């Protein structure tokens, strides 16, 4: 006959194994969802475009950010971190990324939004590289699941250009 401790150990080990298998199956099942997020960003105004006293370029933009990220939410999604970045190249760096706005979407009910805002973070280039520069606005998101691996993706919107002269 087995002792009480031996039986309790066997039962606990079995329960934890079943729980781990269920978590793994839940995590794998998220891969079968079809993601179809959409986004549109408009630059409504360039509030100012100036050269700072230290020689850096600074831009303030008024943006209209619209997105439908509802398809990112499944039963396993805890929250989604989303941010808008300006991306451009310079002679020194092939890719520069400047975060302009960010937010946390806690539920599917908040995943369809339209925001009219100025850039939340300063759009500064270390140097005088922004005059006449073409840039992309990229909406990035990071899906944080309840269980399993976090994943990220983005939508790139091109066709934006800064003016040739400071304002």
Backbone bond lengths (Angstrom), bond angles and torsions (degrees), N, CA, C in turn:
res aa  C-N    CA-C-N  psi(-1)  N-CA   C-N-CA  omega(-1)  CA-C   N-CA-C  phi
1 X - - - 1.436 - - 1.524 108.88 -
2 X 1.362 116.61 140.13 1.453 121.57 179.00 1.524 110.23 -85.34
3 X 1.316 115.30 148.93 1.467 120.02 -179.28 1.535 110.79 -76.74
4 X 1.325 116.20 166.45 1.460 121.97 178.60 1.537 110.72 -59.99
5 X 1.328 117.95 -43.15 1.469 122.39 179.74 1.521 112.26 -60.93
6 X 1.316 116.86 -40.76 1.457 121.69 179.39 1.532 109.71 -65.68
7 X 1.328 118.22 -44.26 1.465 122.21 179.87 1.543 110.83 -65.70
8 X 1.319 117.43 -41.86 1.476 121.39 178.28 1.527 110.39 -63.37
9 X 1.312 117.71 -41.41 1.458 122.04 178.02 1.529 110.59 -62.52
10 X 1.315 117.47 -44.69 1.464 121.33 179.62 1.525 110.76 -63.18
11 X 1.338 117.63 -43.18 1.454 121.68 179.87 1.530 111.62 -65.25
12 X 1.319 117.30 -44.43 1.466 121.73 178.83 1.528 110.97 -63.51
13 X 1.320 117.56 -43.78 1.463 121.37 178.73 1.524 110.54 -61.92
14 X 1.317 117.49 -42.97 1.465 121.99 178.40 1.530 110.61 -62.70
15 X 1.345 117.79 -44.33 1.468 122.14 -178.84 1.527 111.00 -63.94
16 X 1.315 117.61 -42.23 1.468 120.89 -179.85 1.531 110.16 -68.57
17 X 1.302 118.06 -37.12 1.464 121.35 177.60 1.525 110.33 -63.90
18 X 1.320 117.76 -44.70 1.470 121.47 178.15 1.531 110.33 -62.90
19 X 1.323 117.56 -42.53 1.463 121.34 178.23 1.529 111.14 -62.04
20 X 1.318 118.07 -42.01 1.469 121.47 178.45 1.521 110.91 -64.67
21 X 1.326 117.75 -40.20 1.469 121.23 178.30 1.522 110.27 -65.10
22 X 1.329 117.73 -40.92 1.467 121.09 178.94 1.531 110.89 -64.83
23 X 1.329 117.96 -41.01 1.472 121.37 177.75 1.524 110.61 -64.03
24 X 1.323 117.51 -40.81 1.459 121.36 178.86 1.525 110.57 -64.86
25 X 1.317 117.42 -43.16 1.466 121.23 178.22 1.530 110.89 -64.02
26 X 1.320 117.09 -40.27 1.464 121.24 178.20 1.524 110.42 -63.17
27 X 1.304 116.37 -42.25 1.456 121.27 -179.53 1.523 110.96 -65.69
28 X 1.314 117.32 -41.50 1.460 121.73 179.92 1.523 110.52 -68.80
29 X 1.321 118.20 -35.38 1.462 120.51 -177.77 1.524 112.38 -64.13
30 X 1.313 118.67 -24.40 1.472 121.75 177.07 1.522 112.12 -65.03
31 X 1.323 118.08 -24.19 1.469 121.39 -178.83 1.523 112.55 -70.51
32 X 1.323 118.72 -14.41 1.450 121.93 -177.73 1.525 113.23 -91.28
33 X 1.311 118.72 -0.43 1.459 122.13 178.24 1.520 109.75 -80.40
34 X 1.324 116.15 140.79 1.466 119.97 176.98 1.533 108.19 -93.85
35 X 1.315 115.29 121.65 1.459 121.39 -178.24 1.529 109.05 -94.85
36 X 1.325 116.79 131.56 1.463 120.85 178.69 1.529 110.83 -142.91
37 X 1.333 117.65 56.45 1.467 118.89 178.77 1.530 110.85 -71.42
38 X 1.310 115.36 149.99 1.462 120.95 177.35 1.521 109.22 -128.70
39 X 1.325 114.87 153.48 1.458 119.44 -179.82 1.520 110.30 -155.25
40 X 1.314 115.05 149.42 1.459 121.76 174.07 1.525 107.42 -143.57
41 X 1.325 115.22 133.78 1.462 120.49 178.10 1.528 108.11 -127.65
42 X 1.317 115.13 132.25 1.461 121.32 176.63 1.520 109.07 -119.06
43 X 1.322 116.01 135.43 1.461 121.07 171.24 1.525 105.71 -91.42
44 X 1.325 115.96 106.33 1.459 120.87 -176.35 1.524 112.35 -80.39
45 X 1.342 116.09 -33.47 1.465 119.32 -177.33 1.525 109.58 -159.10
46 X 1.314 115.59 147.23 1.459 121.20 168.22 1.525 105.14 -100.16
47 X 1.327 116.09 102.43 1.466 121.48 -174.03 1.517 111.71 -64.75
48 X 1.319 116.16 -46.14 1.455 120.72 172.12 1.514 109.46 -154.70
49 X 1.310 113.58 153.01 1.458 122.50 177.80 1.518 104.66 -141.50
50 X 1.327 115.79 107.60 1.457 119.01 -171.24 1.520 111.95 -137.99
51 X 1.321 113.72 160.91 1.456 121.13 172.33 1.519 106.53 -100.36
52 X 1.325 115.88 120.71 1.458 120.76 -179.65 1.533 109.52 -72.83
53 X 1.335 117.91 162.50 1.474 120.91 -179.71 1.536 113.51 -58.87
54 X 1.335 117.37 -26.62 1.470 119.17 179.27 1.528 112.41 -85.02
55 X 1.353 117.71 3.00 1.458 121.34 175.79 1.517 115.10 96.58
56 X 1.325 117.84 -3.67 1.465 120.78 -180.00 1.523 110.79 -84.53
57 X 1.333 116.28 147.93 1.455 121.74 174.61 1.527 109.42 -85.99
58 X 1.339 116.22 141.15 1.462 121.26 177.13 1.518 109.40 -134.65
59 X 1.344 115.86 137.90 1.457 122.33 -178.27 1.526 108.84 -129.48
60 X 1.330 115.79 139.79 1.462 121.58 171.24 1.517 107.17 -119.62
61 X 1.338 116.22 126.45 1.459 122.05 -176.64 1.521 110.67 -118.03
62 X 1.316 117.05 147.55 1.457 122.35 167.41 1.520 106.05 -102.71
63 X 1.334 115.05 124.18 1.463 120.90 -172.66 1.524 111.44 -120.45
64 X 1.311 115.27 150.96 1.456 122.24 169.13 1.528 105.67 -119.27
65 X 1.330 116.86 110.03 1.463 122.76 -176.17 1.524 108.32 -108.70
66 X 1.321 116.51 119.02 1.461 122.22 176.63 1.514 108.25 -122.95
67 X 1.328 116.38 135.35 1.463 119.92 179.69 1.520 110.13 -152.27
68 X 1.324 114.32 149.74 1.454 121.89 172.19 1.524 106.58 -124.39
69 X 1.322 116.60 100.74 1.461 122.65 -177.42 1.534 111.32 -108.99
70 X 1.327 117.06 20.38 1.460 121.10 -177.38 1.520 112.80 -59.57
71 X 1.342 117.12 -33.36 1.471 119.86 -177.53 1.528 112.30 -68.82
72 X 1.326 118.01 -13.61 1.464 121.09 177.73 1.526 111.74 -77.72
73 X 1.326 116.87 -16.92 1.461 120.63 -177.13 1.518 111.18 -92.19
74 X 1.318 114.86 124.23 1.462 122.38 173.62 1.519 106.98 -126.42
75 X 1.298 117.01 -174.89 1.457 120.71 177.78 1.525 111.36 -63.43
76 X 1.351 117.61 -19.54 1.461 121.96 -175.87 1.530 113.02 -99.78
77 X 1.318 118.82 2.80 1.468 121.28 -177.11 1.524 110.10 -89.37
78 X 1.319 115.26 124.22 1.474 120.19 177.05 1.523 109.78 -85.00
79 X 1.339 116.60 -50.91 1.459 122.10 178.72 1.516 108.75 -163.37
80 X 1.344 115.81 167.06 1.462 121.78 178.15 1.520 107.82 -126.92
81 X 1.334 115.59 127.33 1.463 121.35 173.46 1.521 106.80 -95.23
82 X 1.316 117.35 128.11 1.461 121.91 -176.69 1.524 108.83 -129.35
83 X 1.348 115.66 140.54 1.462 118.81 175.31 1.516 110.79 -147.58
84 X 1.341 114.85 151.86 1.457 122.86 178.91 1.519 107.86 -106.51
85 X 1.334 116.08 128.62 1.458 120.84 -179.34 1.529 110.20 -125.16
86 X 1.316 115.57 142.84 1.462 121.53 169.89 1.525 106.80 -90.89
87 X 1.334 116.70 130.59 1.461 121.50 -177.71 1.525 108.91 -124.90
88 X 1.319 115.55 131.34 1.458 120.99 -179.08 1.522 108.81 -155.41
89 X 1.308 115.70 163.51 1.459 121.11 178.57 1.519 111.22 -109.98
90 X 1.318 116.35 152.73 1.458 123.17 175.26 1.530 107.80 -133.69
91 X 1.333 118.01 167.60 1.470 118.76 177.72 1.531 113.09 -60.03
92 X 1.327 116.85 -30.51 1.461 120.29 -178.20 1.531 112.39 -82.51
93 X 1.349 117.22 -36.47 1.471 122.26 -177.06 1.524 109.90 -129.18
94 X 1.324 116.35 130.18 1.458 120.61 179.70 1.523 111.49 -66.65
95 X 1.340 117.37 -33.74 1.459 120.92 179.51 1.522 109.93 -137.13
96 X 1.320 115.65 122.65 1.462 122.99 172.01 1.518 107.06 -113.90
97 X 1.320 116.78 134.72 1.454 121.66 177.44 1.524 108.80 -124.99
98 X 1.331 115.37 127.49 1.455 121.37 178.20 1.520 107.79 -124.27
99 X 1.322 116.72 119.96 1.459 121.20 179.03 1.526 108.61 -73.68
100 X 1.340 115.52 128.40 1.457 120.91 -179.00 1.530 113.18 -105.28
101 X 1.320 116.82 -31.55 1.462 122.32 -176.47 1.519 108.40 -156.58
102 X 1.336 117.77 149.53 1.464 120.98 174.42 1.521 109.97 -149.45
103 X 1.324 114.73 165.27 1.452 120.45 178.45 1.516 110.48 -167.10
104 X 1.326 115.24 162.70 1.460 122.11 176.02 1.522 107.14 -114.85
105 X 1.326 115.91 127.40 1.457 121.49 178.61 1.524 107.17 -102.70
106 X 1.333 118.31 110.81 1.460 120.96 -173.17 1.525 115.03 -81.43
107 X 1.345 117.31 -20.93 1.467 118.78 -176.07 1.523 110.35 -155.94
108 X 1.321 115.01 168.44 1.464 121.55 -178.82 1.529 111.21 -62.92
109 X 1.321 117.00 -30.28 1.472 120.98 -179.55 1.526 112.14 -64.12
110 X 1.328 117.59 -24.84 1.468 121.98 -179.80 1.525 112.47 -101.44
111 X 1.337 117.72 5.35 1.462 121.31 -171.88 1.523 113.95 -82.50
112 X 1.305 117.94 -9.73 1.463 121.13 174.93 1.518 106.60 -111.20
113 X 1.331 116.70 112.62 1.457 119.35 -173.02 1.518 111.81 -143.91
114 X 1.319 114.47 160.22 1.455 123.29 173.93 1.528 106.65 -140.47
115 X 1.319 116.14 121.55 1.466 121.54 -174.53 1.523 109.57 -124.52
116 X 1.301 115.84 132.18 1.468 122.93 174.28 1.528 106.08 -107.97
117 X 1.330 117.52 112.92 1.467 120.23 -172.34 1.525 111.37 -153.48
118 X 1.320 114.92 163.33 1.461 119.91 166.46 1.528 106.90 -92.07
119 X 1.333 116.10 164.04 1.466 116.78 -179.10 1.521 109.99 -61.02
120 X 1.333 114.70 130.59 1.468 123.02 -176.93 1.532 110.87 -71.14
121 X 1.325 115.69 -33.62 1.466 121.71 179.72 1.514 109.08 -115.49
122 X 1.320 116.37 151.13 1.457 121.87 -174.98 1.524 111.09 -67.97
123 X 1.319 115.77 132.80 1.464 123.35 177.21 1.523 106.44 -95.71
124 X 1.331 115.60 94.18 1.465 122.28 -175.82 1.519 109.42 -125.21
125 X 1.327 116.15 136.61 1.462 121.87 172.85 1.520 107.75 -112.44
126 X 1.311 115.79 131.90 1.468 120.04 179.78 1.517 109.12 -78.77
127 X 1.294 114.72 85.79 1.460 122.61 -176.96 1.512 108.54 138.82
128 X 1.295 116.67 -174.35 1.468 121.51 179.79 1.521 109.13 -107.78
129 X 1.321 116.27 58.83 1.459 120.27 -173.54 1.523 114.40 -106.23
130 X 1.325 119.21 -0.11 1.456 119.97 -172.91 1.525 114.67 -92.36
131 X 1.323 119.01 -17.33 1.465 120.36 -177.95 1.526 110.38 -61.96
132 X 1.350 116.00 123.58 1.459 121.73 178.66 1.525 113.92 69.12
133 X 1.298 117.42 15.41 1.474 121.74 -174.18 1.530 111.08 -82.36
134 X 1.337 116.04 133.04 1.464 121.97 169.29 1.518 107.69 -80.23
135 X 1.330 116.60 140.78 1.459 119.74 178.62 1.519 110.42 -146.12
136 X 1.308 115.30 157.61 1.468 122.46 175.93 1.517 108.59 -105.45
137 X 1.315 115.60 147.95 1.456 121.17 168.94 1.521 106.07 -106.93
138 X 1.324 116.11 124.17 1.454 121.73 -174.87 1.522 109.79 -121.06
139 X 1.334 115.28 125.11 1.455 120.76 175.84 1.526 107.59 -93.60
140 X 1.319 116.39 113.76 1.467 123.19 179.43 1.518 108.60 -102.43
141 X 1.341 116.54 147.86 1.458 119.74 172.37 1.517 110.16 -142.33
142 X 1.329 113.84 148.96 1.460 123.51 177.01 1.521 107.07 -124.88
143 X 1.325 116.18 116.61 1.459 121.33 179.81 1.523 108.22 -89.87
144 X 1.327 115.90 122.42 1.462 122.05 -179.79 1.525 108.53 -104.18
145 X 1.331 116.86 107.84 1.471 119.75 -177.19 1.524 112.54 -82.16
146 X 1.316 115.64 164.56 1.460 120.77 174.21 1.518 109.72 -71.21
147 X 1.330 116.40 -36.70 1.459 121.74 175.57 1.523 108.17 -143.38
148 X 1.308 116.94 143.87 1.461 120.27 178.87 1.511 112.67 106.48
149 X 1.313 113.85 -168.44 1.455 122.06 -173.19 1.527 111.80 -86.70
150 X 1.320 116.24 137.54 1.452 122.18 175.49 1.531 108.37 -75.12
151 X 1.349 117.93 142.72 1.457 119.60 175.93 1.518 110.70 -133.31
152 X 1.328 114.57 159.61 1.461 120.95 -176.07 1.523 109.50 -135.37
153 X 1.325 115.66 155.47 1.456 121.92 176.02 1.526 107.70 -157.58
154 X 1.327 116.59 -177.02 1.463 119.38 -176.84 1.517 110.65 -159.17
155 X 1.332 115.62 162.41 1.456 124.13 171.13 1.533 106.31 -124.43
156 X 1.331 116.19 124.43 1.468 121.63 -179.17 1.527 108.92 -99.73
157 X 1.332 115.79 128.16 1.453 122.27 176.76 1.521 107.93 -117.56
158 X 1.316 116.93 118.12 1.468 120.77 -175.23 1.523 110.70 -106.97
159 X 1.316 115.59 177.91 1.456 121.27 175.75 1.518 114.49 98.30
160 X 1.306 118.35 20.10 1.465 121.37 178.35 1.526 109.08 -104.24
161 X 1.336 115.87 144.42 1.468 120.51 -177.86 1.522 109.52 -142.71
162 X 1.325 115.12 138.19 1.468 120.81 175.64 1.525 109.38 -88.67
163 X 1.327 117.76 155.16 1.477 120.31 -179.03 1.531 112.27 -68.07
164 X 1.320 114.56 161.14 1.473 121.63 -179.68 1.536 111.74 -76.07
165 X 1.334 116.85 -25.24 1.466 120.30 -175.16 1.532 109.96 -120.04
166 X 1.308 115.37 152.68 1.461 121.34 176.02 1.521 109.58 -69.74
167 X 1.342 116.19 152.21 1.479 120.98 178.41 1.501 108.87 -122.94
